[in-house]
Amino acid sequence: MPKPTSKPMPMPIVTLITGAILIVFGLLPGFLSAERVHFTAYLPAVFGAILVVLGVLAAKESLRKHVMHAAAVVALILTASLVRPLVVILRTVDQAVAMQLLTGLMGLVYLILCVRSFVSVRLARKAEGGSDAG
C-alpha cells in the first residue's frame, strides 16, 4: 500500500475549524427561526467555543498533549449527544433533532481524527526512539 504523499492537517488547526463549524451550527437556529429558540439550541456554539480555545492553546507545544486530550473529551461528549437524536429520528425529523444529529456527527468525526492523530504521534515518537509514556 503506497504511503500518502500529503501530510495530514495538524490537529490544532482541525480543532479550530471544528470549533468554528460548531459555532455556526449553534448560532444558525437563532438566525433561521422567527420564534424564540430554546437555550439548548446554542449548545453547539458553546462546545465550539471550547474547541476554539483549546485549538488556540494547542498552538503552544508544551500544552499540546494535554489540551488535545481535553479536546478529545469534548468530542466524546459531542458523540454521546447522538444517542437521543438517533432514537428520536426513528420517530420524526425536525430542525432541532437534525441540528443535534449534525452536532453529534461533528463530534464523532473529530474524535476519530483525534484518535488517529494520537496514534500517529505515538508511532512517530517510538520510531524516533523517544518515550511514548505519559
C-alpha positions as CSV (number, residue, x, y, z in Angstrom):
1,M,0.0,0.0,0.0
2,P,1.6,3.3,-1.0
3,K,2.1,6.0,1.6
4,P,0.1,9.2,1.3
5,T,2.1,12.0,-0.2
6,S,0.4,14.8,1.7
7,K,0.9,15.4,5.4
8,P,-2.4,15.5,7.4
9,M,-3.6,18.8,8.7
10,P,-2.3,19.5,12.2
11,M,-4.9,18.7,14.9
12,P,-4.8,22.2,16.4
13,I,-6.0,23.6,13.0
14,V,-8.6,20.8,12.7
15,T,-9.8,21.7,16.3
16,L,-10.1,25.4,15.3
17,I,-12.1,24.5,12.1
18,T,-14.3,22.1,14.0
19,G,-15.0,24.7,16.7
20,A,-15.9,27.3,14.1
21,I,-18.3,24.9,12.4
22,L,-20.0,24.1,15.7
23,I,-20.3,27.8,16.5
24,V,-22.1,28.3,13.2
25,F,-24.3,25.3,14.0
26,G,-25.2,26.8,17.3
27,L,-26.0,30.2,16.0
28,L,-28.0,29.1,13.0
29,P,-31.2,28.3,14.8
30,G,-31.4,31.8,16.3
31,F,-31.0,33.4,12.8
32,L,-33.2,30.9,10.9
33,S,-36.1,30.8,13.4
34,A,-38.7,33.6,13.6
35,E,-39.6,32.4,17.1
36,R,-37.5,32.4,20.2
37,V,-35.3,29.3,20.3
38,H,-34.6,27.3,23.4
39,F,-31.2,27.9,25.1
40,T,-30.1,24.3,24.3
41,A,-30.1,25.3,20.6
42,Y,-26.9,27.3,21.4
43,L,-25.1,24.3,23.0
44,P,-23.1,23.5,19.8
45,A,-21.8,27.1,19.8
46,V,-20.7,26.6,23.4
47,F,-18.8,23.4,22.6
48,G,-17.4,25.1,19.5
49,A,-16.1,28.0,21.6
50,I,-14.5,25.5,23.9
51,L,-12.8,23.8,21.0
52,V,-11.6,27.1,19.5
53,V,-10.0,28.0,22.9
54,L,-8.4,24.5,23.1
55,G,-7.2,24.8,19.5
56,V,-5.5,28.2,20.3
57,L,-3.9,26.8,23.4
58,A,-2.7,23.7,21.5
59,A,-0.5,26.0,19.3
60,K,1.9,26.1,22.3
61,E,3.9,22.9,22.0
62,S,4.3,22.5,25.8
63,L,0.5,22.4,26.2
64,R,-0.5,20.5,23.1
65,K,-0.6,17.0,24.5
66,H,-2.9,17.8,27.5
67,V,-5.0,20.3,25.5
68,M,-5.6,17.9,22.7
69,H,-6.7,15.2,25.1
70,A,-9.1,17.7,26.6
71,A,-10.4,18.4,23.1
72,A,-10.9,14.7,22.6
73,V,-13.0,14.5,25.7
74,V,-15.2,17.3,24.3
75,A,-15.5,15.3,21.1
76,L,-16.5,12.2,23.2
77,I,-19.3,14.3,24.9
78,L,-20.4,15.6,21.4
79,T,-20.5,12.0,20.2
80,A,-22.6,10.9,23.2
81,S,-25.1,13.5,22.2
82,L,-26.0,11.3,19.2
83,V,-28.0,8.8,21.3
84,R,-31.2,10.8,21.8
85,P,-31.4,12.2,18.3
86,L,-30.9,8.8,16.8
87,V,-33.7,7.4,18.9
88,V,-36.0,10.4,18.0
89,I,-35.1,10.4,14.3
90,L,-36.6,6.9,14.1
91,R,-40.0,8.5,15.0
92,T,-39.8,12.0,13.4
93,V,-37.5,14.5,11.9
94,D,-37.4,18.2,12.8
95,Q,-34.9,21.0,12.8
96,A,-33.8,20.6,16.4
97,V,-33.2,16.9,16.0
98,A,-31.3,17.5,12.8
99,M,-29.0,20.0,14.4
100,Q,-28.4,17.6,17.4
101,L,-27.6,14.9,14.9
102,L,-25.2,17.2,12.9
103,T,-23.5,18.3,16.2
104,G,-23.0,14.7,17.3
105,L,-21.7,13.7,13.9
106,M,-19.2,16.5,14.0
107,G,-18.1,15.2,17.5
108,L,-17.7,11.7,16.1
109,V,-15.7,12.8,13.1
110,Y,-13.5,15.0,15.3
111,L,-13.0,12.2,17.8
112,I,-11.9,9.8,15.1
113,L,-9.4,12.5,13.9
114,C,-8.1,12.9,17.4
115,V,-7.5,9.2,17.9
116,R,-5.7,9.0,14.5
117,S,-3.5,11.9,15.5
118,F,-2.7,10.4,18.9
119,V,-1.7,7.1,17.4
120,S,0.4,8.8,14.7
121,V,2.3,10.9,17.3
122,R,2.9,7.9,19.4
123,L,4.2,5.9,16.5
124,A,6.4,8.8,15.4
125,R,7.9,9.1,18.9
126,K,8.5,5.3,19.0
127,A,10.2,5.4,15.6
128,E,12.5,8.3,16.8
129,G,13.4,6.2,19.8
130,G,11.7,8.6,22.2
131,S,9.5,7.8,25.1
132,D,5.8,7.2,24.4
133,A,4.9,7.2,28.1
134,G,2.8,10.0,29.6
